[in-house]
């Protein structure tokens, strides 16, 4: 992904990442765990999982 983020968007979801999973929704096996593997050495980004949609939510940390 390549995105541009306007100033003032820190700590807000700037990108949502969808996944497909065959497990039953809302079970432990269904819940995706996202990790930023590289490119975040300075800790400017965080990614969490939306418990309702199972999407990854990328945040900019100010």
Phi, psi and omega per residue, in radians:
X1 nan 2.574 3.057
X2 -2.370 1.971 -3.123
X3 -2.249 2.744 3.024
X4 -1.992 2.372 -3.072
X5 -2.082 2.216 3.098
X6 -1.262 2.653 3.090
X7 -1.035 2.489 3.129
X8 1.670 0.045 -3.127
X9 -1.694 0.237 3.138
X10 -1.087 2.512 3.110
X11 1.094 0.406 3.031
X12 -2.134 2.603 3.114
X13 -1.124 1.981 -3.101
X14 -1.721 -0.285 3.137
X15 -2.694 2.369 3.071
X16 -1.969 2.285 -3.091
X17 -1.941 2.033 3.135
X18 -1.485 2.625 3.087
X19 -2.368 2.781 3.034
X20 -2.012 2.293 -3.105
X21 -2.456 2.310 -3.100
X22 -1.471 -0.099 3.136
X23 -1.273 2.834 3.121
X24 -1.121 2.280 -3.135
X25 -0.990 2.581 3.075
X26 1.168 0.338 3.026
X27 -1.822 2.871 3.137
X28 -1.043 -0.652 -3.136
X29 -1.212 -0.440 -3.118
X30 -1.364 -0.545 -3.033
X31 -1.164 2.147 -3.139
X32 -1.502 2.477 3.015
X33 -1.956 2.031 -3.136
X34 -1.644 2.526 3.057
X35 -2.385 2.481 3.001
X36 -1.597 1.952 -3.012
X37 -1.381 -0.632 3.085
X38 -2.745 2.900 -3.128
X39 1.570 0.109 -3.134
X40 -2.231 0.606 -3.071
X41 -1.052 -0.508 -3.125
X42 -1.615 0.024 3.054
X43 1.240 0.545 -3.124
X44 -1.465 -0.127 -3.082
X45 -2.237 2.684 3.065
X46 -2.456 2.545 3.073
X47 -2.292 2.326 3.140
X48 -2.254 2.991 -3.141
X49 -1.912 2.237 3.053
X50 -1.273 2.063 -3.073
X51 -1.176 -0.345 -3.136
X52 -1.485 -0.722 -3.030
X53 -1.869 -0.261 -3.076
X54 1.203 0.291 3.088
X55 -1.455 2.636 2.992
X56 -1.453 2.427 3.122
X57 -2.061 1.987 3.130
X58 -1.560 2.250 3.125
X59 -2.103 2.565 2.975
X60 -1.646 2.270 3.119
X61 -1.765 2.175 -3.102
X62 -1.388 nan nan
